[in-house]
Amino acid sequence: MIDLSRRDVMMAAGGLAALTLPGADVRAQPGRKLGYAIVGLGGYGLGKIIPEFANCTHSRLAGVVSGDRAKAERVAAEHNLPARSIYSYDNFDRIADNPDIDIVYVCLPNAMHAAYTIRAAKAGKHVLCEKPMAISVAESEAMIAACKAANRKLMIGYRCHFEATNLEAMRRARAGEIGKLRYFRSEHAYPQGDPSQWRLKRALSGGGSLMDYGIYALQAARYMTGEEPIAVYAHESTDRSDPRFHEVEDQIEFQLEFPSGVIGSCLSGYSANQNHVLLLGDKARIEMEPATGYAGHRLWVGNRRDTEITPRPGPGKTQWAGQLDHLAHCVIEDREPIVSGEEGLRDMRIIEAIYRSARERTRVVLA
Ligand code: NAD
């Protein structure tokens, strides 16, 4: 469960110079920004994350790792990186010798997350790994163990924990503004095109819409209620004759049972378009739409959509800057990220249970 009081402390924290610095080996001189190496220069790593360093206070781009040398050189030149900070997947482990790089950010297809996280930890680097953390519980546990053994931090790229509207919604739910929580609903779906992309290849994705997009509904169910589910029941509906869905699921619906009696009802899909969260209490409701996207979030608290709320500012200029700087803070202060490897592992355990429930058409109790 996410600890909001710790988050508020983190949000209130000022410059790094003002913080205590127990982790001497991070070479954290006051004013020094921690260096990130981005692994995977694709849509997210290159298109979304790299431009966000301009919005960061304590993080900077310090390296790139890519299978495409020309692309890596172009990105390095654009960001004034020296040639020694460009790596291929083959020589990636040499990152151990690069003192400019403190953190490795894994932005690769899901099935590559575990290997690159473990290699980064063995190279002595802290890790920010994209969601889903991995494609199995076993891989997730191995990632956590590798980072623990190397005494490095592991954070998962759950950017909504740094997004102002989601933080406002969480705060209001926890403050009891809508009364006793009774019901959570979320639909997360977006249409996929090209059947040859890695997201639709099981070996690289580990699964379909649930691994990619339904995970946002699952995360929101947990951070909005503040509870851990005790059982799941899931139902999958996929047109296997559609070339996009020969290997992975399209639509999967899952119910989550929470200890307080709250029911969570989630839909994940790859052939419709929806991004929505609704939380019902016995006095009122909280609704977000779009809820977890990149921009344009809207939040209503009250009865129906009568009162729209403008959230307080989040911890960073953007959700990505907040996320990148949070891990930098955690490294400097030697504390656990609010979305640690263990948080990713909790989702992986539930995801495996959801798939099992759909396969066996049975309610699965979570340990
Ligand atoms: P992408 O296809 O755009 O990029 C993937 C990158 O991995 C490319 O640079 C590609 O060259 C590289 N790669 C290396 N080996 C590969 C292989 N065998 N097959 C395919 N690509 C290979 O994907 P993306 O959208 O950048 O997604 C990367 C990761 O980021 C995924 O885990 C995804 O879930 C995550 N992601 C997160 C968010 C978010 O909002 N948090 C958004 C998008 C993607």
Boltz pocket constraint, residues with backbone or C-beta under 6 A from the ligand:
constraints:
  - pocket:
      binder: B
      contacts: [[A, 40], [A, 41], [A, 42], [A, 43], [A, 44], [A, 45], [A, 67], [A, 106], [A, 107], [A, 108], [A, 109], [A, 110], [A, 130], [A, 131], [A, 132], [A, 157], [A, 158], [A, 159], [A, 198], [A, 204], [A, 211], [A, 212]]
      max_distance: 6.0
